[in-house]
Amino acid sequence: MFRFRLAKAYPWFGRVFRPWVISNTYEAIAFFNIHRRLPAFQRTRLFNDYLFKIRALESDYVFRAFTADKEFSKIFVRGVTGQDLSVPTLAVLRRPDDVGPSAVPDNCVIKPTHMSGEVIFHGTGRLTNDEQARMRRWFRMNFGDMTGERHYQKLEPKIIVEPWLALNGAFCNDYRFFVFDGKTRVIEVKIRASEHEAFSIQVLTDWTPFPGRSSYNPQNIRLSHDELQTLKPGCLARMNDVAEALSKDIQHLRVDFFCDGGDQFYVGELSHVNANVREVYYPTETERLFVSPSQT
């Protein structure tokens, strides 16, 4: 994560990684150090090898750039589904000068449209000085420089403000549908206990446990059958239909939803490269479940 931390701390220095050769050479070395193999999707049929391929060779695909932008992805969702299924937008801040103590309403979620993984949960009252400073720093950051995902490279820095949807207690569970070749292969449920505490579990489309474990779940958290069933949303089939419809013109897309566990759901965001290709699966063969309905 040296590249990510360096480009985040010193955005101007991130430009060193911008040339295609430098970026992909660095990422190939990082891939080998993390996964102990060189990426070769045509031979291995492993999910991380595929993600490396699209980041290295296809990341400037215009579709990826448009749908990675958290403002524009809502236009895409509405165009495909004919419905406003995305989380409502309260405001879009387009310049650092738009950030001020009264720039956002109470009980909202604040995110940069041109990045992933950054979020502020704002309760009541004015924005603190620290919150304002963090938001202004977002305008200086280039997520493409930080991760090598070139579809983020030329996105306009903006901040989107959305309502705080307390659908699962104080926070929302995040249902992530991994769609490959038009079919959902794996579903990940990210369970958020607080702004900084969350854990994830993965299931297959029949809502049985994913047969492997992940480096992003180092405690190897396992839920009982009954606990797992309580997380199964009543609108699972409808969410799956939407995820597959949004993915019909591209080989892989991760579609994220927020859901109250019953029939209410919202499309959160669309992602193309999961976990910056850093998530390791044990055993390795279980990666094939993300691209195929079986391990064979």
N, C-alpha and C positions, 0 to 999 in steps of 0.2 A: 504493500500500500504506500510505498515511498512516493511514487508519482502523485497519487491522489492527495496525500497530506501536503506535499510540497506545493503543488499547483493551487491547493485551497488556501494555504497560508500566504503564498506569494503569487497572486494571479498573473502578474507580469512574467514570472519565470516559467509559467506553464506553456508559454509559446515555444520553448525549447523542444517540447514533445510534439509540436504540431505537424512537422513534415511526416508524410506517410511512412517513409523508411524508418525514421527514428521511432515513431509511435509503435509500429507493428513489430519492430525488432525488440523493443522493450517488452511489449506484451507477450511475445513468443517466449522470451526468457522467463518472464513472470509465470506464464502458463506452465512451463516445464518445471519450475521450482515448486509450484503448488500441486500440480496434478501428476507429476513424475512421468510425463509422456509429452510427445509433440502432437499438436492438434492435426488430425487427419480424418475428417468426418466421413468421407466416402468409404474409408476402410473400417473405421471403428463404429460408426453410427451412434456415437456418444453425444449427449446433449451439449456439454461444454465445448466440445470440438465444433459443433454447429454454431454456437454463439460466437466463438472465436472467428469462424469463417465470415459470418455476416458483419461482425465489427471490422474485420480487416479488409473485406472486399466489397461490402454492400452498405456500409454505414452512411454513405452520402445519398442513399436512395431518398428521393423527395418525400415519398409517403412516410418514411420513418421520421423525418424531420417534422413534417406537419402534425403527425399524430403524437409525437413526443412532447410537443408544446401543450401545456395543460389548458391553455385558453382555446387553441385551435382544435384540440382533440374533441371538444364538445360539439363543434360544428360537424365533425366527421360522424360522431355518434348519432346526432340528430338526422344527418343526411341518410345514413344507412337504415336506421330503425324507424324514422318518421316520427319519433317521439323525443321529448326532452327527458331522457333517462339519466343524464349526468347530474352531479351535485350542482345546485344552483350557484351562480356567480353573484356575489354582492358588490365587488369592486375589482378593478384592475389598476394597479399602480404602475405607471410606465416610466417614471423618472425617479431618481433618488430624492429630488425635491418634493415629491408627492408623499414621502414618508414624514410623518409628524406625530405628535402625541395623540391627536384625534383623528388619525387617518383611517381607522377601522372601527366598526361597531363592536358592541359587546358580544361575547360568546361566539367567536369566529375562529376559523383556522386559516393560517397565513402560509403560503407556499410560493417559492419561485417557480414560474412557468417553465424555465429553461434548465432546471436541474431536477434531480431525484434524491429523495431521502432527507430533504430539509423541510422542517415544518415547525411552526409556532402555534401552540394552542393558547389563544388569548381569551381570558375570562371577562371580567368587568373592569371598567375604568380606562384610564389613559394608557397608552403604550409606555413601557418603561424605557429609560435611556438605553439599557442593554438590548432590548428588543429592537429599538430603532436602529441602533448601530449594527446589529446583525442583519437586519433587512437591507440597509444601505450597502453592506459588504456583498450581499447577493448580486447587486448590480455590477460588481467588478469581477465576478467569477464566470469562468467559461467551463462548463461541465465536460465539454469535449476534450479540452486540454487535460482535465483531471482524470478521465477514464479512457480516452482513445475512441470514444463513440462519436464518430464524426457527424452523425445526424444532429448532435447537440451543438456542433461547432459554430454555426452561424445563426443560432436562434437569438432573437431579440431579448435582452434581459427585462423581465417584467415580474410583478408580484400579483398573485391572484388571491382574493379573499373570499372565503366560502363560509356558510353557516357551520357551527359546531354541531354535528349530528351525533347526539348521544343515543345511539340505537341499541347499544349493548352495555347498559350501565352508563358510566360517565363518558365512555369512549365507544368507538366502533371497531368491530372485528373487520379485518380486511380479507375478502375471499378472492384469491388469485387463480384465474383459470389459464392454464398453459395449453394453448391450442397449437397443434401441428398438423399440417396437411388438412385443415378444415375440421379437425376433430379435437375435442378436449381430451387430453391425455392424463393430466395430473391437476389436482386442485390443492392449493396451499391456503391454510387458514392462519392468519396472523392475529393473535389474540393480544390486545393491548390492555394492560392493567393501569398504566399511567403514561404521561408524556414520554418518559424515558425507559419504561419497562414493557417488554413485549416478548412473546415467544411464538414460534410457528410450528405447526404440524402439517403433514402432507397426507393426502388420501388419494385413492384411485377414483375413477368416475362412479364406481358402484358404492362409494363411501366406505370402503374397507381401507385399513391402514396401508400407507406406502411401505413396501417391504424392505426399504433401506433406511439409513440414517444420514444426517448431513452435518458438515462442519459448522453450519449456522445454528445447529441445535446440539451443542456439545454435551448437554446433560442427557441427551437421548430421551427427551420427554415423551412418554407414551400415555395415551388416554385409554381408559377402559371402554368397552363397547357402549355402555350407557352414556358415558361422558361424551364420546364421539357422536352419538346420536343426537345429543342436545345441541350440538353445533350444526347439525344438518338443517339448512334452511328449507322452509316450506316451498319457496319459489326456486329451488335448485334447478329444475328443468327449464324454467323460463330464463334464468340467468345463463344457463348453458346455451340455450338457443341464441341469446343475444351475443354471447362471446363468440360463437361459431359464425354468426352472421357478420360480425365486425372483422373476422379473420379470413373471410372467404377469398380475398384477392391477394393474400400474402402467405408464405409458407408457415411462418411462426409469428405469433403475437401473444403477449400475456395481457389479459383483460382483468382489471381489478374492480371489485364491487364492494360496496358497503351494504349490509343487510341487517334488518332487525330480527332475523331468525324466522320470520313469518313470510308475508307476501310483499313487504316493502323493500325495495332495493334501489341503489343508485350506482351508475358506472362511475368509478373513481378516476382512474387514469389508464393509459395504454403504455406498455413497455415492450422493448425489443431485445434488450440484453439484460438477462437476469443476474443480479448480484455481482455485476462487473466481471463475470466469468470466474469468480473466486470461490464459489461454493463447491465443496468436495463432497461426493456421495460415496457411502460405504454400504455394500460392495460397489465397485465402479460400474458393474453391469446394470445396476438399477437406473443409471442415467438413460438407458435405452427406452425406459418407460415414458420419457418425455417426448419421444419421437415415434414411438410404435406402441400398439396396444399390448405387446408382449415383450418379453426379454429375449426372444429368439429372433 
